[in-house]
């Protein structure tokens, strides 16, 4: 990766005439980088693996499924039809506490 700092100037450019040279140099550098399909001036590029893409889709699907389940439970609760499984709830609380090291 190349970094061009336009704020760096040489000692010979202190009289103001260097500003036009810097502008021309910057313009030519920019135009040569825009055409890049490869090589040193091709610009930045990011490649993400297909595994990451699949993971993203799976997480999005899980999120959608979870939203549906929460909505269903909320509807049941509001209508008074929700019946909590006390044994399963307490087993889950104890299991989580034990796995976290809380005894």
C-alpha positions in Angstrom: 0.0 0.0 0.0 1.3 3.4 -0.9 0.4 6.5 1.1 0.7 10.0 -0.4 0.9 12.9 2.0 0.1 16.2 0.3 1.2 18.1 3.4 4.8 17.1 3.0 6.7 19.8 1.1 10.4 20.4 0.3 12.5 23.3 1.3 12.6 24.6 -2.3 8.9 25.2 -2.3 8.7 27.9 0.3 8.2 30.7 -2.2 4.7 29.6 -3.2 5.6 28.3 -6.7 5.6 24.8 -5.4 1.8 24.9 -4.9 1.1 24.6 -8.6 3.6 21.8 -9.0 2.0 19.9 -6.0 -1.4 20.3 -7.6 -0.3 19.0 -10.9 1.6 16.1 -9.3 -1.5 15.2 -7.2 -3.8 15.4 -10.2 -1.6 13.1 -12.3 -1.2 10.7 -9.4 -5.0 10.5 -8.9 -5.7 10.0 -12.6 -3.1 7.2 -12.9 -4.6 5.4 -9.9 -8.2 5.5 -11.2 -7.5 3.3 -14.1 -6.1 0.6 -12.0 -7.0 -3.0 -12.5 -4.0 -4.2 -10.7 -0.4 -3.3 -10.1 1.0 -0.9 -7.5 -1.6 2.0 -8.1 -4.7 -0.3 -8.2 -6.1 0.9 -5.0 -7.3 -0.9 -1.9 -9.1 -4.2 -2.2 -10.9 -6.4 0.4 -11.7 -10.1 -0.2 -14.1 -11.9 2.2 -14.3 -15.7 2.2 -17.4 -17.5 1.2 -17.4 -19.0 4.7 -17.9 -15.6 6.2 -20.7 -14.9 3.7 -22.4 -18.2 4.7 -22.0 -17.3 8.4 -23.6 -13.9 7.8 -26.6 -15.5 6.0 -27.0 -18.1 8.8 -27.0 -15.4 11.5 -29.5 -13.3 9.6 -31.8 -16.4 9.2 -31.5 -17.2 12.9 -32.3 -13.6 13.8 -35.4 -13.8 11.6 -36.4 -17.1 13.2 -35.8 -15.7 16.7 -37.9 -12.6 16.0 -40.8 -14.8 14.9 -40.5 -17.0 18.0 -40.4 -13.9 20.3 -43.5 -12.4 18.6 -45.3 -15.7 18.9 -44.5 -15.9 22.7 -45.5 -12.3 23.2 -48.9 -12.9 21.5 -49.5 -16.0 23.7 -48.5 -14.1 26.8 -50.8 -11.1 26.0 -53.7 -13.4 25.4 -53.2 -15.3 28.6 -52.4 -18.6 26.8 -48.7 -18.8 27.7 -47.9 -21.6 30.1 -44.3 -21.5 31.3 -42.6 -24.8 31.9 -41.3 -24.3 35.5 -39.1 -27.4 35.5 -37.4 -26.5 32.2 -36.9 -22.9 33.3 -35.3 -23.9 36.7 -33.1 -26.6 35.0 -31.9 -23.9 32.5 -31.1 -21.5 35.3 -29.2 -24.1 37.3 -27.3 -25.3 34.2 -26.3 -21.8 33.1 -25.1 -21.0 36.7 -23.0 -24.2 36.8 -21.4 -23.6 33.4 -20.5 -20.1 34.5 -18.8 -21.4 37.7 -21.4 -20.0 40.1 -22.2 -22.7 42.7 
